Structure formats: structure tokens, C-alpha cells
């Protein structure tokens, strides 16, 4: 085996962002690379994930995941190759999925690493369609929203990593109608022509409520919310009696510095007996085997399409993250560490 490098680059959070994250809030620094200790593996990261939830971790607030620490490497999903192992069951050359992204080399406790097979799917798929976003879509639609055949479904942020999968999964399971919203005419076209949505609209082209009513004249039974704000208000208006909403993300307000107006029609939740429930993927780990089997089958058959937007180079990692928050990605945003 070739000698290990003595250092690798890693992205540190150096200041808590106020509003949109700025270049001054982060720094790309050299960190030491050493032989892994007992029960640990050293991984050369090949791809890492940038996701909306990471914006929340930049704030020093108590949440479902601890905040990023200042002057420490940021974290997130990554796949890479084991280059040194001091743990049973892991050999040099193995490919693994783990949670220490945003860096070139990761010293990972073996118990927090999962072997992945590059022959089943491209390694980056384990950060998207076969990873956390895919399981979020699957659990959020089928378990949290109690989707059933014949439901009409509306998805916001529908061209993103989670939303694009929700709409396709709903169609594959017999939805009567699937409608999505996205932030550009190109994405709207993609939703209908490539992902098979029945209709889609650009939320920048007019009030969401009006466009949604036009696209779903008979109302909706399920809403999968990645955006919050105006979208959630519109969905509450269009949901039928006993409708269900899965609240997955509120990207419309992640960078807001002022309180955002809540949906002004929450009283409708009572009369319509609506169910609004949040989803955290970590609650649904038991679904993992079923999810990989079913979604893996759809991928192999070509019934499910999963796009990626790939940004090359660790030095462009922060730009990729901000680009994702601004909606510049189609499907999963991935940072690939070119060698």
C-alpha cells in the first residue's frame, strides 16, 4: 500500500451565518491525516453530499441534530474508499458510506460506516436515490402520509433530490394525479417529460394557490412539503377532507432573518380534519431493507429516474451548497473529489 498523505483539505465553519451563508463564514483548511485507531477506518472520500438540513446546523440552536462546531470540519453524508483499516470487517479498497463529508480524508468509527457495492449502483447514488434523500421520500410518502392508490399528490420543490423521487414513487404506486412545483420553466418541463408528473408549474409565474387549483381541480389528498410558506398555505386550501401533508423541509425560510408569515388558513385544518406531520428519516431506519429492494428494482428497470447535479472539486464544495439552497441543482447535488 502506498504511504498515507500527512494532510487533507476540509471545510470548517468559522462564523454563524446571518441570513444567507457567505464565503467569510467558512474556510477550506488543511487537517492532519493519521493512521486510524482501534475500531476505526481511514476513508478517502470520493463524493460528499450537500443538503438543505445543513443550513440549520450552521445555527447555534438546539435541534434534532447538534449544530456544527466552529473551527471544526463540517459533517454530512459521504462515500469513499477505505485506505487504511484498524477494524474487523473492513479492508483497504472497500467502499463505504458514512457521515463525515466536507473533507478529503475521514477518520471514521467503523460502527458508523456501511459498506456499499459499486456494482449495484454508482457510488454517488448512495447519497441520493439509494440514500438519505431516497429513504426520506419513501418513508415520507408511504409511511407518514399513508399514501394509497388513487390519491392525488402535490409535491413542492419537486425537481430536488427528495421531491423528484416522491412524485415518481407516487405514480409507480397508482396515484390518480401527481403535480409538482419548481422554480424554473426548465425544471417544470423535466417534471412532466422525464419524471412523468401529470402537471407542474413554476411557482415564480404567479400565486401558488391559483396555479395549484388550476392543476388540481378536484383537490389533493397528499401534500409533500419541501418548501413551506406560501406553498403550505396553498396546499391546505387544496387538500380534500382527511388529506395528509408530510412536512419534510421549509427551504423558503431557512435563510430568513425575519419571522415568515405562517399559513394564514390553518383553521381549515380543523374543518377538513387534515393531518400535518413532520418527517425525520432517522425514525424510519426499519424501512431500509424494503426501501433498497423496491427502489433498487425500480432503478434497474428504468421505471425510476434519478438525476444528479455534480460539482467537481472540494474547493467548490461551499459554492455547491449555496447553489443547492438557491435551487441551482436538478436532483441530488453532489460534490465529487477529483483526483
C-alpha positions, 0 to 999 in steps of 0.5 A: 500500500502506498504511504498515507498523505500527512494532510487533507483539505476540509471545510470548517465553519468559522462564523454563524451565518446571518441570513444567507451563508457567505464565503467569510463564514467558512474556510477550506483548511488543511487537517492532519491525516493519521493512521486510524485507531482501534475500531476505526477506518481511514476513508478517502472520500470520493463524493460528499453530499450537500443538503438543505438540513445543513443550513440549520446546523450552521445555527447555534440552536438546539435541534434534532441534530447538534449544530456544527462546531466552529473551527471544526470540519463540517459533517454530512453524508459521504462515500469513499474508499477505505485506505487504511483499516484498524477494524474487523470487517473492513479492508483497504479498497472497500467502499463505504458510506458514512457521515463525515463529508466536507473533507478529503480524508475521514477518520471514521468509527467503523460502527458508523460506516456501511459498506456499499457495492459499486456494482449495484449502483454508482457510488454517488447514488448512495447519497441520493436515490439509494440514500438519505434523500431516497429513504426520506421520500419513501418513508415520507410518502408511504409511511407518514402520509399513508399514501394509497392508490388513487390519491392525488399528490402535490409535491413542492420543490419537486425537481430536488433530490427528495421531491423528484423521487416522491412524485415518481414513487407516487405514480409507480404506486397508482396515484390518480394525479401527481403535480409538482412545483419548481422554480424554473420553466426548465425544471417544470418541463423535466417534471412532466417529460422525464419524471412523468408528473401529470402537471407542474408549474413554476411557482415564480409565474404567479400565486401558488394557490391559483396555479395549484387549483388550476392543476388540481381541480378536484383537490389533493389528498397528499401534500409533500412539503419541501418548501413551506410558506406560501406553498403550505398555505396553498396546499391546505386550501387544496387538500380534500377532507382527511388529506395528509401533508408530510412536512419534510423541509421549509427551504423558503425560510431557512435563510430568513432573518425575519419571522415568515408569515405562517399559513394564514388558513390553518383553521381549515385544518380543523374543518377538513380534519387534515393531518400535518406531520413532520418527517425525520428519516432517522425514525424510519431506519426499519424501512431500509431493507424494503426501501433498497429492494423496491427502489433498487428494482425500480432503478434497474428497470428504468421505471425510476429516474434519478438525476444528479447535479455534480460539482467537481472539486472540494474547493467548490464544495461551499459554492455547491451548497449555496447553489443547492439552497438557491435551487441551482441543482436538478436532483441530488447535488453532489460534490465529487473529489477529483483526483 
